[in-house]
Amino acid sequence: MIDDLDLVFDDAERGEKGRHRRGAVRKRTGRSGRGKTVFALLMALVLLGGIGGGAYIGFDRIRNHFVTPDYAGPGTGEALVEVKAGDTLTDIGDTLYDAGVVKSTKAFIEAADANSRSKNIQVGRYKVRKQMKAADAVNLLLDPKSRVVSGVTIPEGTISLNIYAILSKQTKIPVKEFQAAAKDPVALGVPAFWFNRQDGKKGGPKSIEGFLYPSTYEIPPKATAEQILSMMVDEFLRVTKEINFVDRVQKERKISPYEALITASIAQAEAVDPKDFPKVSRVIYNRVYGGKIGCNCLGIDSGINYWFRLQGKDPKDSNDLLQSEINDPKNPYNTHDVAGLPITPISNPGEGALKGALDPPQGDWIYFMTIDKQGTMGYGSNDAEYLQLRKTMCKNKVSTGENCRF
């Protein structure tokens, strides 16, 4: 009996952290629970009554089990803790407990439950104190002044090479280290199934392109290139899971998740206004899978420019592309002469582009075109409508030269 009690008491002395790990936070209310607690306490006192000199120590251990362990003071010193995307109150409580900030996870959960603002705790790193009263710890996490802001923002549509440059400038980690880490996307956390295709294309080597989710990240001190890129992959997986991307594209679009990701990356690169992502995606699907054009070719210039960037060259405006560059057989991203989607994504799309590829509107469009300098997109379903789009584009001086000779 004493051994059994010891096991329970050991959990209490650890702050009951283990009992709440990764579980749902549940409030215990009602007289039934209190009655059982009192009964258990009385029974334990009866048992310990015959132990003599150990009774006081036993009572102290029992009290710690039934009373939530919590520090009384405002705390001392300093600790740095991180609230991660998707963390529950239990996860945050565990983090604070591990850092010596709160005396128990349970104390933090109860304090957060009692504070209606606790749902506003933001992702980020925070400066807090050690051995704090749990209620004070909650208040500090809600105080913007406690948040350590050292974030780096990756814009939507940024290609991997430019992401490495942005991260290198922020962290002082050489670009070459990011490039080396990116050579094995699976090691960075991309599940291997993401590279499967159903369109018959073998594709090229596994690329990290498309999986570095554009967002604002707070880079932990001394983080390595591998850890930073893994953080971005984790965010990609979180977002795609949240919108049920994998299952829905397979069931509703009847294509692989990778093909839908490539589509999203093209829409992100081609559209100026996010509202155009779904329609651009529909055009891509119609051209590649719809049998609406002879060669099933996309005919996009953004693929050509992506290849230029990978080779360290500057991108070109469509008006300036040479015919030899448009039809270059050595360009693996040539979509003017090669049927289907490119071998990899050509950008890192955000949530809007992912949703557009996931749920495009119905329509028989096979052309899209930027028709004014504000980025307005026009759509066409046949050659006559395509010609009208070109005339509008030229009238608004979006394009000149060969494109405007009719």
C-alpha positions as CSV (number, residue, x, y, z in Angstrom):
1,M,0.0,0.0,0.0
2,I,2.8,2.4,0.9
3,D,4.6,1.7,-2.4
4,D,1.4,2.4,-4.3
5,L,1.0,5.7,-2.5
6,D,4.6,6.6,-3.1
7,L,4.1,6.3,-6.9
8,V,1.2,8.7,-6.7
9,F,3.1,11.1,-4.5
10,D,6.1,11.1,-6.8
11,D,3.9,12.5,-9.6
12,A,2.7,15.2,-7.2
13,E,6.3,16.2,-6.4
14,R,7.0,16.5,-10.1
15,G,4.2,19.0,-10.4
16,E,1.8,16.6,-12.0
17,K,3.4,17.5,-15.3
18,G,3.3,14.0,-16.7
19,R,-0.4,13.5,-16.0
20,H,-1.3,16.5,-18.3
21,R,1.2,16.1,-21.1
22,R,-0.3,16.5,-24.5
23,G,-3.7,15.9,-23.1
24,A,-6.9,18.0,-23.3
25,V,-7.3,20.5,-20.4
26,R,-10.3,19.4,-18.3
27,K,-11.9,21.3,-15.5
28,R,-13.0,19.3,-12.5
29,T,-16.0,20.6,-10.9
30,G,-18.9,19.4,-8.7
31,R,-19.2,17.9,-5.2
32,S,-18.5,14.4,-6.3
33,G,-14.9,15.1,-7.1
34,R,-14.4,17.1,-3.8
35,G,-16.0,14.3,-1.8
36,K,-13.7,11.7,-3.3
37,T,-10.7,13.9,-2.6
38,V,-11.7,14.4,1.1
39,F,-12.4,10.7,1.5
40,A,-9.0,9.8,-0.1
41,L,-7.2,12.3,2.2
42,L,-8.9,10.8,5.3
43,M,-8.1,7.3,4.3
44,A,-4.5,8.2,3.7
45,L,-4.3,9.9,7.1
46,V,-5.7,6.8,8.8
47,L,-3.0,4.7,7.1
48,L,-0.3,7.1,8.0
49,G,-1.5,7.4,11.6
50,G,0.3,4.2,12.4
51,I,3.6,5.1,10.9
52,G,4.7,7.2,13.9
53,G,7.4,9.8,13.2
54,G,6.8,9.6,9.5
55,A,3.3,10.9,9.8
56,Y,4.2,14.6,9.3
57,I,6.3,13.9,6.2
58,G,3.5,11.7,4.9
59,F,0.9,14.4,5.4
60,D,3.0,17.0,3.6
61,R,3.3,14.7,0.6
62,I,-0.4,14.0,0.6
63,R,-1.1,17.7,0.8
64,N,1.1,18.3,-2.3
65,H,-0.9,15.7,-4.1
66,F,-4.3,17.2,-3.5
67,V,-3.3,20.9,-3.5
68,T,-2.0,22.2,-6.9
69,P,1.7,23.0,-6.4
70,D,2.3,26.7,-7.1
71,Y,4.9,29.3,-6.3
72,A,3.7,32.2,-4.1
73,G,6.0,35.0,-5.2
74,P,6.6,37.1,-8.4
75,G,9.7,35.1,-9.2
76,T,13.3,36.0,-9.6
77,G,16.0,36.0,-12.3
78,E,15.1,35.5,-16.0
79,A,14.1,32.6,-18.3
80,L,13.5,32.5,-22.0
81,V,10.6,30.3,-23.1
82,E,9.0,29.7,-26.5
83,V,5.3,29.3,-27.4
84,K,5.1,27.3,-30.6
85,A,2.4,27.2,-33.3
86,G,-0.3,24.7,-32.3
87,D,0.7,24.6,-28.6
88,T,-2.1,23.9,-26.2
89,L,-2.3,25.3,-22.7
90,T,-0.8,22.0,-21.5
91,D,2.1,22.3,-23.9
92,I,2.8,25.9,-22.7
93,G,2.5,24.7,-19.1
94,D,5.0,21.9,-19.8
95,T,7.4,24.4,-21.3
96,L,7.2,26.7,-18.3
97,Y,7.6,23.8,-15.9
98,D,10.7,22.5,-17.7
99,A,12.2,26.0,-17.6
100,G,11.6,26.3,-13.8
101,V,9.1,29.1,-14.3
102,V,6.0,27.5,-12.7
103,K,5.9,24.9,-10.0
104,S,3.5,22.6,-11.9
105,T,1.8,22.4,-15.3
106,K,-1.5,22.0,-13.5
107,A,-1.0,25.4,-11.8
108,F,-0.5,27.1,-15.1
109,I,-3.6,25.4,-16.7
110,E,-5.8,26.4,-13.8
111,A,-4.5,30.0,-13.9
112,A,-5.0,30.2,-17.7
113,D,-8.5,28.8,-17.3
114,A,-9.3,31.5,-14.8
115,N,-8.1,34.2,-17.2
116,S,-10.4,34.8,-20.1
117,R,-7.6,36.5,-22.1
118,S,-5.4,33.4,-22.0
119,K,-6.7,32.4,-25.4
120,N,-4.8,35.4,-26.8
121,I,-1.4,34.1,-25.9
122,Q,0.7,34.5,-29.1
123,V,3.3,32.3,-30.7
124,G,6.8,33.6,-30.0
125,R,9.6,33.8,-27.4
126,Y,9.1,35.4,-24.0
127,K,11.3,36.7,-21.2
128,V,9.8,35.5,-17.9
129,R,11.0,34.9,-14.4
130,K,11.8,31.7,-12.6
131,Q,9.6,30.4,-9.8
132,M,6.7,32.6,-10.6
133,K,3.1,32.3,-9.3
134,A,1.2,30.7,-12.2
135,A,-1.3,33.5,-12.5
136,D,1.6,36.0,-12.9
137,A,3.2,33.8,-15.6
138,V,-0.1,33.9,-17.6
139,N,-0.1,37.7,-17.3
140,L,3.5,38.0,-18.5
141,L,2.7,35.9,-21.6
142,L,-0.1,38.3,-22.4
143,D,2.1,41.3,-22.0
144,P,3.5,42.4,-25.4
145,K,6.5,43.9,-23.6
146,S,7.6,40.3,-22.6
147,R,7.7,39.1,-26.2
148,V,11.1,38.9,-27.7
149,V,10.7,40.0,-31.3
150,S,13.5,38.9,-33.7
151,G,11.4,37.7,-36.5
152,V,12.2,37.3,-40.2
153,T,9.5,37.6,-42.8
154,I,9.5,35.4,-45.9
155,P,7.1,36.9,-48.5
156,E,4.7,34.6,-50.4
157,G,6.1,33.4,-53.7
158,T,9.8,33.8,-52.7
159,I,11.9,31.1,-54.4
160,S,14.3,29.0,-52.2
161,L,17.5,30.7,-53.3
162,N,16.1,34.1,-52.3
163,I,14.9,32.6,-49.0
164,Y,18.4,31.5,-48.2
165,A,19.7,35.0,-48.8
166,I,17.1,36.5,-46.5
167,L,17.8,34.0,-43.8
168,S,21.5,34.4,-44.2
169,K,21.3,38.2,-43.7
170,Q,19.2,37.7,-40.6
171,T,21.2,34.9,-39.0
172,K,24.7,35.4,-40.5
173,I,24.7,31.7,-41.5
174,P,26.3,31.4,-44.9
175,V,23.9,30.8,-47.9
176,K,26.0,27.6,-48.7
177,E,24.9,26.0,-45.4
178,F,21.2,26.5,-46.3
179,Q,21.8,25.1,-49.8
180,A,23.6,22.1,-48.3
181,A,20.7,21.5,-45.8
182,A,18.1,21.8,-48.6
183,K,19.6,19.0,-50.7
184,D,17.7,16.4,-48.6
185,P,14.1,17.7,-48.1
186,V,13.0,14.4,-46.5
187,A,15.7,14.9,-43.8
188,L,14.2,18.3,-43.2
189,G,10.8,16.8,-42.5
190,V,9.1,16.6,-45.9
191,P,7.3,13.2,-46.0
192,A,8.5,11.1,-48.9
193,F,5.0,10.6,-50.3
194,W,4.8,14.3,-51.2
195,F,7.1,13.7,-54.2
196,N,4.8,11.1,-55.7
197,R,3.2,12.0,-59.0
198,Q,0.2,10.6,-60.9
199,D,0.8,12.4,-64.2
200,G,3.4,10.0,-65.5
201,K,6.3,12.5,-65.1
202,K,9.3,11.1,-63.3
203,G,10.5,14.7,-62.4
204,G,13.9,15.7,-61.3
205,P,15.7,15.4,-58.0
206,K,13.6,16.0,-54.9
207,S,13.5,19.8,-54.4
208,I,12.7,21.8,-51.3
209,E,10.9,24.3,-53.5
210,G,7.3,24.7,-52.5
211,F,7.8,23.4,-48.9
212,L,9.4,26.5,-47.3
213,Y,6.2,28.1,-46.1
214,P,6.2,31.9,-46.4
215,S,5.5,33.4,-43.0
216,T,7.2,35.4,-40.2
217,Y,9.5,33.3,-38.1
218,E,11.3,33.9,-34.9
219,I,14.7,32.3,-35.2
220,P,15.9,30.7,-32.0
221,P,19.4,31.7,-30.9
222,K,22.2,29.4,-32.3
223,A,19.7,27.7,-34.6
224,T,21.4,25.8,-37.5
225,A,20.4,26.0,-41.2
226,E,18.8,22.6,-40.9
227,Q,16.8,23.6,-37.9
228,I,15.5,26.8,-39.6
229,L,14.5,25.1,-42.8
230,S,12.9,22.3,-40.8
231,M,10.9,25.0,-38.9
232,M,9.6,26.3,-42.3
233,V,8.7,22.7,-43.5
234,D,6.9,22.1,-40.2
235,E,4.8,25.2,-40.8
236,F,4.0,24.0,-44.4
237,L,2.8,20.7,-43.0
238,R,0.7,22.4,-40.3
239,V,-1.0,24.7,-42.8
240,T,-1.7,22.0,-45.4
241,K,-3.0,19.7,-42.6
242,E,-5.3,22.5,-41.4
243,I,-6.9,22.9,-44.8
244,N,-6.9,19.1,-45.4
245,F,-4.9,19.7,-48.6
246,V,-3.6,16.1,-49.1
247,D,-6.8,14.3,-48.9
248,R,-9.0,16.8,-50.7
249,V,-6.8,17.2,-53.8
250,Q,-6.6,13.4,-54.2
251,K,-10.4,12.9,-53.7
252,E,-11.7,16.1,-55.4
253,R,-9.0,17.0,-58.0
254,K,-7.9,13.3,-58.6
255,I,-4.3,14.3,-58.7
256,S,-1.3,14.0,-56.4
257,P,-0.7,16.6,-53.7
258,Y,2.7,17.4,-55.4
259,E,0.9,18.2,-58.6
260,A,-1.5,20.5,-56.8
261,L,1.5,22.1,-55.0
262,I,3.2,22.8,-58.3
263,T,-0.1,24.4,-59.5
264,A,-0.2,26.6,-56.4
265,S,3.4,27.7,-57.0
266,I,2.6,28.7,-60.6
267,A,-0.5,30.6,-59.6
268,Q,1.5,32.4,-56.9
269,A,4.1,33.4,-59.4
270,E,1.7,34.4,-62.2
271,A,-1.2,36.3,-60.3
272,V,-0.7,39.7,-58.9
273,D,-4.0,39.8,-56.9
274,P,-4.7,36.9,-54.5
275,K,-8.3,36.7,-55.7
276,D,-7.0,35.3,-59.0
277,F,-5.3,32.3,-57.5
278,P,-8.3,30.0,-57.9
279,K,-9.0,31.0,-61.5
280,V,-5.4,30.7,-62.6
281,S,-5.3,27.3,-61.0
282,R,-8.4,26.3,-63.0
283,V,-6.7,27.4,-66.3
284,I,-3.7,25.3,-65.4
285,Y,-5.8,22.2,-64.7
286,N,-7.8,22.8,-67.9
287,R,-4.6,23.0,-70.0
288,V,-2.8,20.1,-68.3
289,Y,-5.6,17.6,-67.6
290,G,-8.6,18.9,-69.4
291,G,-7.7,17.9,-73.0
292,K,-8.8,21.4,-74.1
293,I,-5.6,22.1,-76.1
294,G,-3.6,19.8,-78.3
295,C,-0.3,19.4,-76.6
296,N,-1.5,19.9,-73.0
297,C,1.3,22.6,-72.6
298,L,1.1,25.4,-70.1
299,G,3.1,27.9,-72.1
300,I,4.1,30.0,-69.1
301,D,7.1,32.3,-69.0
302,S,7.5,32.2,-65.2
303,G,9.0,28.7,-65.6
304,I,11.6,30.0,-67.9
305,N,12.5,32.8,-65.4
306,Y,12.6,30.3,-62.6
307,W,15.3,28.4,-64.5
308,F,17.2,31.6,-65.1
309,R,17.2,32.3,-61.3
310,L,18.5,28.8,-60.5
311,Q,21.4,29.5,-62.9
312,G,22.2,32.8,-61.3
313,K,20.7,34.9,-64.1
314,D,18.3,37.7,-63.9
315,P,14.7,37.1,-64.9
316,K,13.4,38.7,-68.1
317,D,10.1,40.4,-69.0
318,S,8.1,38.3,-71.5
319,N,8.7,41.0,-74.2
320,D,12.5,40.5,-73.8
321,L,12.6,36.7,-74.0
322,L,14.3,35.4,-77.1
323,Q,12.5,32.7,-79.1
324,S,15.5,30.4,-78.5
325,E,15.0,30.9,-74.7
326,I,11.3,30.2,-74.9
327,N,11.8,27.0,-76.8
328,D,15.1,25.9,-75.2
329,P,15.1,22.1,-75.1
330,K,17.7,22.1,-72.4
331,N,15.5,24.0,-70.0
332,P,13.8,21.5,-67.7
333,Y,11.1,24.1,-66.9
334,N,10.2,24.6,-70.5
335,T,6.4,24.5,-70.6
336,H,5.9,25.9,-74.1
337,D,7.0,22.7,-75.9
338,V,6.9,20.1,-73.1
339,A,3.4,18.9,-72.0
340,G,2.2,18.9,-68.4
341,L,3.4,20.5,-65.2
342,P,7.0,21.5,-64.5
343,I,9.3,19.0,-62.7
344,T,9.1,20.9,-59.4
345,P,7.3,23.9,-57.9
346,I,8.6,27.2,-59.1
347,S,7.9,29.2,-55.9
348,N,6.9,28.8,-52.3
349,P,3.1,29.5,-52.3
350,G,1.2,30.9,-49.3
351,E,-2.2,29.7,-48.0
352,G,-4.2,31.7,-50.5
353,A,-2.5,30.0,-53.5
354,L,-2.7,26.6,-51.8
355,K,-6.5,27.0,-51.3
356,G,-6.8,28.2,-54.9
357,A,-5.2,25.0,-56.2
358,L,-7.3,23.0,-53.8
359,D,-10.7,24.5,-54.7
360,P,-10.7,26.3,-58.1
361,P,-14.0,27.5,-59.6
362,Q,-15.7,25.7,-62.5
363,G,-14.9,27.2,-65.9
364,D,-13.6,26.4,-69.3
365,W,-10.8,29.0,-69.4
366,I,-7.6,28.0,-71.1
367,Y,-5.9,31.4,-71.1
368,F,-5.0,33.9,-68.5
369,M,-3.2,37.2,-69.1
370,T,-2.3,40.4,-67.2
371,I,-4.3,43.1,-69.1
372,D,-3.4,46.3,-67.3
373,K,-0.6,47.8,-65.2
374,Q,-2.6,47.3,-62.0
375,G,-2.2,43.5,-62.4
376,T,-5.8,42.8,-63.5
377,M,-6.1,39.3,-64.9
378,G,-8.2,38.5,-68.0
379,Y,-9.4,35.0,-68.9
380,G,-10.3,33.4,-72.2
381,S,-11.9,30.1,-73.3
382,N,-11.0,30.1,-77.0
383,D,-8.6,31.7,-79.6
384,A,-10.9,34.7,-80.2
385,E,-11.1,35.6,-76.6
386,Y,-7.3,35.1,-76.3
387,L,-6.8,37.6,-79.2
388,Q,-9.1,40.1,-77.4
389,L,-7.0,39.7,-74.2
390,R,-3.9,40.5,-76.2
391,K,-5.4,43.6,-77.7
392,T,-6.5,44.9,-74.3
393,M,-3.0,44.2,-72.9
394,C,-1.4,46.1,-75.7
395,K,-3.9,48.9,-75.5
396,N,-3.0,49.3,-71.8
397,K,0.7,49.2,-72.7
398,V,1.4,46.1,-70.6
399,S,3.1,44.5,-73.5
400,T,4.7,45.9,-76.7
401,G,6.7,44.7,-79.7
402,E,6.1,41.3,-81.2
403,N,3.2,40.5,-78.9
404,C,1.3,43.5,-80.2
405,R,1.5,42.7,-83.9
406,F,-1.7,41.4,-85.2
